[in-house]
Amino acid sequence: MSQNLFPDTPFLHGLTYMPGFALGEEAELVRVVLAVVKAAPFRRMKTPGGKEMSAAMTNCGVTGWVSDAKGYRYARRDPLSGEPWPEMPDIFRSLAARAAAVGGFAGFVPDVALINRYEPGAKMTLHQDVDEQDFSAPIVSVSLGLPAFFLWGGPRRTDKPARLFLESGDVLVWGGAARKFFHGVAPVKQGVHRLTGAARLNLTFRQAL
């Protein structure tokens, strides 16, 4: 069910692809996302330079990733409400731990789940996940809803990214030497999914604190 992509390309080592790994839990995961969003609604954050991101997002867990004029960082409270982020649902924590173990990172205990919502045309430019305190823990990414091309680069922003087509229920895990590799999401195409409508949801699990 899993595979290390592009084994003949040195800087692409470290990405584990698990097609359909979360498909059996797809409907429940979407239901739980909607419950989280009731407490902490999706919002389009702005970069430190003032540009609005095309994907809307929210968080759950003991902390949450935020971006504004002060920079990229983690905050224990939702800046919109001033309240703590919603508690991470058990199904999220369990899925992330199981996927991480398949990817070679047993014992992963995420303390934050970033939830991104991509409408058609939304994307995520190449970036690194470097706001966490400990880079020994992996990243676990779960796709739900509309399909999209995941862009998997290398240690330098100039490394040409590979394109991996992800469908609902697919899971990615990366860490170790690849933990800081650049990655992103190409613009999502028009479409309708039976559970998410005209949107793609992405759950990104991290150990931030």
C-alpha positions as CSV (number, residue, x, y, z in Angstrom):
1,M,0.0,0.0,0.0
2,S,2.9,2.3,0.5
3,Q,5.9,3.2,-1.6
4,N,8.9,5.4,-1.6
5,L,8.4,7.6,-4.6
6,F,11.1,8.1,-7.3
7,P,13.8,5.9,-5.7
8,D,16.3,6.8,-8.4
9,T,16.2,10.5,-7.7
10,P,18.3,11.3,-4.6
11,F,16.5,14.3,-3.2
12,L,13.0,12.7,-3.6
13,H,13.8,10.0,-1.1
14,G,11.8,10.2,2.1
15,L,8.2,10.6,0.7
16,T,5.9,7.7,1.5
17,Y,2.7,7.5,-0.6
18,M,-0.3,5.5,0.7
19,P,-3.1,5.6,-1.9
20,G,-6.5,5.1,-0.3
21,F,-5.1,4.6,3.2
22,A,-7.9,6.8,4.7
23,L,-10.6,5.9,2.2
24,G,-12.5,3.7,4.7
25,E,-12.7,6.7,7.1
26,E,-13.4,9.3,4.5
27,A,-17.0,10.1,5.4
28,E,-16.3,10.3,9.1
29,L,-13.2,12.4,8.6
30,V,-15.3,14.9,6.6
31,R,-18.0,14.9,9.3
32,V,-15.4,15.6,12.0
33,V,-13.8,18.4,9.9
34,L,-17.2,20.1,9.7
35,A,-17.6,19.9,13.5
36,V,-14.2,21.5,14.0
37,V,-15.1,24.3,11.5
38,K,-18.2,25.1,13.5
39,A,-16.0,26.0,16.5
40,A,-13.1,27.5,14.5
41,P,-14.3,28.6,11.0
42,F,-12.2,28.5,7.9
43,R,-10.4,31.8,7.1
44,R,-8.0,33.0,4.5
45,M,-4.9,34.1,6.4
46,K,-2.5,36.7,5.1
47,T,1.3,36.3,4.6
48,P,3.6,38.7,6.5
49,G,3.7,40.7,3.3
50,G,0.0,41.2,3.4
51,K,-1.0,38.8,0.5
52,E,-4.1,36.7,1.2
53,M,-3.6,33.0,0.8
54,S,-5.8,31.3,-1.8
55,A,-6.6,28.3,0.5
56,A,-8.7,28.8,3.5
57,M,-7.6,27.2,6.7
58,T,-8.2,26.4,10.4
59,N,-6.7,24.2,13.1
60,C,-7.4,21.8,15.9
61,G,-5.2,20.6,18.7
62,V,-3.2,22.2,21.5
63,T,-1.9,24.8,19.1
64,G,-2.6,26.1,15.7
65,W,-0.5,27.5,12.8
66,V,-1.2,31.2,12.0
67,S,0.1,33.8,9.6
68,D,-0.3,37.6,9.7
69,A,1.8,40.8,9.7
70,K,3.8,39.4,12.7
71,G,4.9,36.4,10.7
72,Y,4.4,32.6,10.5
73,R,4.1,30.9,13.9
74,Y,2.0,28.7,16.2
75,A,-0.5,30.1,18.6
76,R,-2.4,28.3,21.3
77,R,-5.5,30.4,20.8
78,D,-7.6,31.1,17.7
79,P,-6.8,34.8,16.9
80,L,-10.4,35.2,15.6
81,S,-12.2,34.1,18.8
82,G,-9.5,34.4,21.4
83,E,-10.4,30.8,22.5
84,P,-8.3,27.7,22.5
85,W,-8.4,25.8,19.2
86,P,-10.8,22.8,19.2
87,E,-9.5,19.6,20.7
88,M,-8.0,17.2,18.1
89,P,-10.5,14.4,17.5
90,D,-9.5,10.9,18.3
91,I,-10.0,9.8,14.7
92,F,-7.4,12.4,13.5
93,R,-4.8,11.3,16.1
94,S,-5.3,7.6,15.4
95,L,-5.1,8.0,11.6
96,A,-1.9,10.2,11.8
97,A,-0.2,7.7,14.1
98,R,-1.0,4.7,12.0
99,A,0.1,6.4,8.8
100,A,3.3,7.7,10.4
101,A,4.1,4.2,11.5
102,V,3.7,2.8,8.0
103,G,6.1,5.6,6.8
104,G,8.7,4.5,9.3
105,F,7.9,6.9,12.2
106,A,6.4,4.8,14.9
107,G,5.2,6.7,18.0
108,F,4.1,9.8,16.3
109,V,1.9,11.9,18.5
110,P,0.7,15.1,16.6
111,D,-0.3,18.1,18.7
112,V,-1.8,20.1,15.8
113,A,-3.8,19.4,12.7
114,L,-3.9,22.1,10.0
115,I,-7.1,21.9,7.9
116,N,-6.9,23.5,4.5
117,R,-9.9,24.1,2.2
118,Y,-9.1,24.5,-1.5
119,E,-11.8,25.7,-3.8
120,P,-11.2,25.4,-7.6
121,G,-8.3,27.6,-8.5
122,A,-6.8,27.6,-5.0
123,K,-3.2,26.4,-4.6
124,M,-0.3,26.3,-2.2
125,T,3.1,27.6,-3.5
126,L,6.3,25.7,-2.8
127,H,7.2,26.1,0.9
128,Q,9.0,24.4,3.8
129,D,7.4,23.4,7.1
130,V,9.9,25.0,9.4
131,D,7.9,26.7,12.2
132,E,8.0,23.6,14.5
133,Q,10.4,23.2,17.4
134,D,11.4,19.6,16.7
135,F,12.1,18.4,13.2
136,S,12.6,14.8,14.2
137,A,8.8,14.2,13.9
138,P,7.3,13.6,10.4
139,I,4.6,15.4,8.5
140,V,1.4,13.4,7.7
141,S,-0.9,14.7,5.0
142,V,-4.4,13.4,4.3
143,S,-6.3,14.3,1.1
144,L,-10.2,14.5,1.1
145,G,-12.6,15.6,-1.6
146,L,-11.5,16.9,-5.0
147,P,-8.3,15.6,-6.4
148,A,-5.2,17.7,-6.8
149,F,-1.5,17.5,-7.9
150,F,0.9,17.5,-5.0
151,L,4.2,19.2,-5.8
152,W,7.2,17.5,-4.2
153,G,10.5,19.4,-4.5
154,G,13.8,19.2,-2.8
155,P,16.0,20.9,-0.3
156,R,16.3,24.0,-2.5
157,R,13.4,26.2,-3.7
158,T,14.9,25.9,-7.2
159,D,14.7,22.1,-7.3
160,K,12.1,21.2,-10.0
161,P,9.1,19.5,-8.2
162,A,7.6,16.2,-9.2
163,R,3.8,16.1,-9.6
164,L,1.8,13.4,-7.7
165,F,-1.9,13.1,-8.4
166,L,-3.7,12.7,-5.1
167,E,-7.3,11.5,-4.7
168,S,-9.6,11.5,-1.7
169,G,-8.3,9.1,1.0
170,D,-4.7,9.2,-0.2
171,V,-2.1,9.8,2.5
172,L,1.5,11.1,2.4
173,V,4.2,10.9,5.1
174,W,7.6,12.5,5.0
175,G,10.4,13.2,7.5
176,G,14.0,12.5,8.3
177,A,16.3,14.0,5.7
178,A,13.3,15.1,3.7
179,R,11.5,16.8,6.5
180,K,12.4,20.3,5.3
181,F,11.9,19.6,1.6
182,F,9.9,22.1,-0.4
183,H,6.4,21.1,-1.4
184,G,3.1,22.6,-2.5
185,V,-0.3,22.0,-4.3
186,A,-1.0,22.9,-7.9
187,P,-4.3,24.9,-8.6
188,V,-7.3,22.6,-7.9
189,K,-9.4,21.9,-10.9
190,Q,-13.2,22.4,-11.2
191,G,-15.2,19.5,-9.9
192,V,-17.7,18.3,-7.3
193,H,-17.1,15.6,-4.8
194,R,-19.9,13.7,-3.1
195,L,-18.8,14.6,0.4
196,T,-17.0,17.9,0.1
197,G,-18.8,19.5,-2.9
198,A,-16.7,21.8,-5.0
199,A,-13.7,21.7,-2.6
200,R,-10.6,19.7,-1.5
201,L,-9.8,19.3,2.1
202,N,-6.3,18.6,3.4
203,L,-5.4,17.5,6.9
204,T,-1.7,18.1,7.8
205,F,-0.6,16.6,11.1
206,R,2.5,17.9,12.9
207,Q,4.3,17.8,16.2
208,A,4.8,21.6,16.7
209,L,5.7,22.1,20.3
